[in-house]
Amino acid sequence: MAAHSKTIGDITVTTLSDGVLTAPLDVVLGMDKADTERLAGRKDTVPISVNAFLLERAGRWALVDTGSGNTMGPTLGKLPDSLRASGVAPEKIETIFLTHLHPDHSNGLVDDAGAAVFPNAEIILHETEARFWLDRDPSTGESERISRNIAKAAVTTAPYRKRLREVRDGEVMPGISALLLPGHTPGHTGWLIQSGSEGLLIWGDLVHLAAIQVPRPDTGLVYDVDPRMACATRKRMFDRIAADKLRIGGAHLDFPGFGCIVRNGTGFGFEPDA
């Protein structure tokens, strides 16, 4: 897919596709099957875009998330090609802001041999996310899914550990702030980009299935570590985003993933950017 860019003050934000994940509708929790199929507009599987975001300011480059590498099948792992098509070699990336440590967001940090794909990049990660996934034995995972991800996170972050910076909420460098959005994972983080009078929230996995979770923000998925908290965070953030008229970039919104949340009667709607 061709890259798509948006300018936020003096920061250029470009969506890069890592590909498309196909998920069964039974990943949706607590919803009648007929309602799920009606909202999704299909009865079997649903395609989920996997997007990362390239940031450029004054000739310096950063990424928000790194895609899945070669770990999740042939329809994913397209980020390196998307990056090069934008004219940016992996060696030029100086900073990587991770929304969280799930495989489709962080496995692209390393190649098949476990070496760093971005040899000059500092990794920035919320301290809550680091505490949950890193420096843990996989046997301490609360489920098989979490145990697998603990083991994989150790591998994907290994070559970066001396240049991994853990942060709290707030500005981590000029114009870029961490915003904890817990539930999907404990340290799931949105990255708020502000320059001049403009702003954009790259919200990670606040929404996976827009057709379902925007009109029904109380709908969790099996991917959530804490589905109830994920729903509460989503509803809270929808209120804020709509009230502040804040633009958003979504990792799993249909490419290129830019748009806004608007009030729709007593609920919400998503309006993609034209």
C-alpha positions in Angstrom: 0.0 0.0 0.0 1.2 3.5 -0.8 2.3 5.6 2.2 -0.1 8.3 3.4 1.1 11.4 5.3 -0.3 14.0 7.5 1.4 17.2 8.8 1.1 18.1 12.5 2.8 21.4 12.8 6.4 20.7 11.9 6.1 16.9 12.3 5.2 14.8 9.3 3.3 11.6 10.2 3.2 8.8 7.6 1.2 5.6 7.9 3.2 2.5 6.8 1.4 -0.8 6.3 2.7 -4.0 7.8 0.0 -5.9 6.0 -3.4 -7.4 7.0 -4.3 -9.8 9.7 -7.3 -12.1 9.2 -9.2 -12.8 12.4 -12.2 -15.0 13.2 -15.3 -13.2 14.6 -15.2 -15.3 17.7 -12.4 -13.0 19.0 -15.3 -10.7 20.1 -16.3 -11.2 23.7 -19.7 -10.9 25.3 -21.7 -10.2 22.1 -24.4 -12.3 20.5 -23.1 -13.9 17.3 -25.9 -12.4 15.2 -25.1 -8.9 16.5 -21.4 -9.5 15.8 -22.1 -10.6 12.2 -24.5 -7.7 11.6 -22.1 -5.1 12.8 -19.1 -6.6 11.1 -21.1 -7.1 7.8 -19.7 -10.6 7.4 -20.2 -14.1 8.9 -16.8 -15.7 9.0 -13.5 -13.7 9.3 -12.6 -10.1 9.3 -9.5 -8.4 7.9 -7.6 -6.2 10.3 -5.1 -3.7 9.0 -1.8 -3.5 10.8 -0.3 0.0 10.6 2.8 1.6 12.0 3.6 5.3 11.8 6.7 7.1 10.6 7.5 10.5 12.2 9.8 13.1 10.6 11.0 16.4 12.0 13.9 18.4 10.7 15.3 15.4 8.9 15.2 13.1 11.9 13.2 9.9 11.8 11.2 7.9 14.4 8.7 5.1 14.3 5.6 4.2 16.3 5.6 0.4 16.4 7.5 -1.9 14.2 5.1 -4.5 12.8 5.3 -8.3 13.1 8.5 -9.2 11.3 8.3 -12.7 9.8 6.4 -14.2 12.7 2.8 -14.0 11.8 2.4 -15.4 8.3 2.8 -14.1 4.7 0.1 -11.4 4.9 2.1 -9.5 7.5 5.7 -8.4 7.8 5.5 -5.7 5.1 6.8 -2.8 7.2 10.5 -2.9 6.0 9.3 -2.8 2.4 6.9 0.0 3.2 9.7 1.9 5.0 12.1 1.6 2.2 9.4 2.6 -0.3 9.2 5.9 1.7 12.9 6.4 1.1 14.0 5.7 4.7 16.4 2.9 5.5 16.0 1.2 8.9 19.4 2.6 9.9 18.0 6.1 9.8 15.5 5.5 12.5 16.7 7.1 15.7 13.7 6.5 18.0 11.0 3.8 18.3 7.9 4.5 20.4 6.2 1.3 21.2 2.5 1.3 22.0 2.9 -2.1 23.6 4.7 -5.4 23.3 2.3 -7.6 21.4 3.8 -9.4 18.5 2.2 -7.4 15.7 3.7 -4.2 17.2 7.1 -5.3 18.3 8.3 -8.5 16.7 9.6 -6.4 13.8 12.3 -5.1 16.1 14.5 -8.1 15.2 15.3 -10.2 12.1 15.0 -14.0 11.9 18.4 -14.3 13.6 17.4 -12.1 16.5 19.5 -9.2 15.4 18.4 -5.6 15.6 16.6 -4.4 12.5 17.0 -0.8 13.6 20.6 -0.7 14.8 20.7 3.0 15.7 17.3 3.3 17.4 16.5 4.0 21.1 13.3 2.2 22.2 10.9 4.1 24.3 8.3 2.1 26.3 6.0 2.9 29.2 7.4 1.6 32.5 4.2 -0.3 33.2 4.4 -2.2 30.0 8.1 -3.0 30.6 7.3 -4.3 34.1 4.6 -6.7 32.9 6.4 -8.3 29.9 10.2 -8.0 30.5 12.5 -9.7 33.0 9.8 -12.3 33.7 9.9 -16.0 33.4 7.3 -17.2 30.9 6.0 -19.6 33.5 4.7 -16.6 35.5 2.2 -15.8 32.7 -1.5 -15.7 33.6 -2.4 -17.6 30.5 -0.7 -19.5 27.6 -1.1 -16.4 25.4 0.6 -14.2 27.9 3.4 -16.7 28.6 4.1 -16.9 24.8 4.3 -13.1 24.6 6.6 -12.9 27.6 9.0 -15.3 25.9 8.8 -13.5 22.6 9.2 -10.0 24.2 12.5 -11.2 25.7 13.8 -12.1 22.3 12.6 -9.0 20.4 13.9 -6.5 23.0 17.2 -8.3 23.7 19.5 -6.4 21.3 18.0 -3.1 22.5 18.2 -3.5 26.3 21.0 -1.0 26.7 19.1 1.6 24.7 15.6 1.0 26.0 14.2 3.9 27.9 11.3 3.4 30.2 9.0 6.4 30.7 5.9 7.5 32.6 3.0 9.5 31.3 3.9 12.9 29.9 6.2 14.5 27.4 9.2 12.3 26.6 10.7 14.5 23.9 9.5 17.9 22.5 6.0 17.5 21.1 5.6 13.8 21.9 3.9 12.6 25.0 3.1 9.2 26.5 -0.5 8.6 27.5 -1.3 5.4 29.4 -4.3 3.6 27.9 -4.5 0.4 30.1 -6.5 -2.7 29.5 -5.5 -4.1 26.2 -2.2 -4.6 28.0 -1.3 -3.1 31.4 1.1 -0.5 29.9 -0.7 0.0 26.5 0.3 3.5 25.5 -1.0 6.2 23.2 1.5 8.6 21.7 0.2 12.2 21.6 1.9 14.3 19.0 1.5 18.1 19.4 3.1 20.8 17.3 1.8 24.4 17.1 -1.9 24.3 17.5 -2.3 20.8 16.0 -2.5 17.4 17.6 -2.7 13.7 16.7 -3.1 10.8 19.1 -1.7 7.5 17.8 -3.8 5.3 20.0 -2.3 1.8 19.3 -4.9 -0.9 19.9 -7.6 1.2 21.5 -9.8 -0.2 18.7 -9.3 -3.3 16.6 -12.6 -3.7 14.9 -14.0 -0.2 14.3 -17.3 -1.5 12.9 -18.0 -3.2 16.2 -16.1 -1.3 18.9 -16.9 2.3 17.9 -20.7 1.9 18.2 -20.2 -0.6 21.0 -17.1 0.6 23.0 -18.1 -1.8 25.8 -17.0 -4.7 23.6 -13.7 -6.5 24.5 -11.6 -9.0 22.5 -9.7 -12.1 23.4 -6.5 -10.2 22.6 -7.1 -7.9 25.7 -5.2 -8.8 28.9 -8.0 -7.1 30.9 -11.1 -6.7 28.6 -13.1 -4.9 31.2 -10.4 -2.2 31.7 -9.9 -2.0 28.0 -13.6 -1.2 27.5 -13.5 1.5 30.3 -10.4 3.1 28.8 -12.0 3.1 25.3 -15.2 4.8 26.5 -13.2 7.4 28.5 -11.0 8.2 25.6 -13.9 8.4 23.1 -15.4 11.1 25.3 -12.1 13.0 25.5 -11.3 12.6 21.8 -14.7 13.7 20.6 -14.8 16.7 23.1 -11.3 17.9 22.1 -11.9 17.2 18.4 -8.6 15.4 18.4 -7.4 13.6 15.3 -6.3 10.0 15.7 -4.2 7.4 14.1 -5.1 3.8 14.7 -2.9 0.7 14.4 -5.9 -1.4 13.3 -8.1 1.1 11.6 -8.5 0.6 7.8 -5.4 1.9 6.1 -4.3 4.7 6.3 -5.8 4.8 9.8 -6.4 8.5 10.2 -9.7 10.0 11.3 -11.7 11.3 14.3 -14.3 10.0 16.8 -17.5 12.0 16.8 -20.6 11.9 18.9 -23.5 10.0 17.2 -26.6 10.6 19.2 -25.9 8.9 22.6 -23.0 7.0 21.1 -20.0 7.5 18.8 -19.0 7.2 15.2 -15.7 7.1 13.4 -15.1 9.5 10.5 -12.0 8.6 8.4 -10.0 11.4 7.0 -10.8 12.1 3.3 
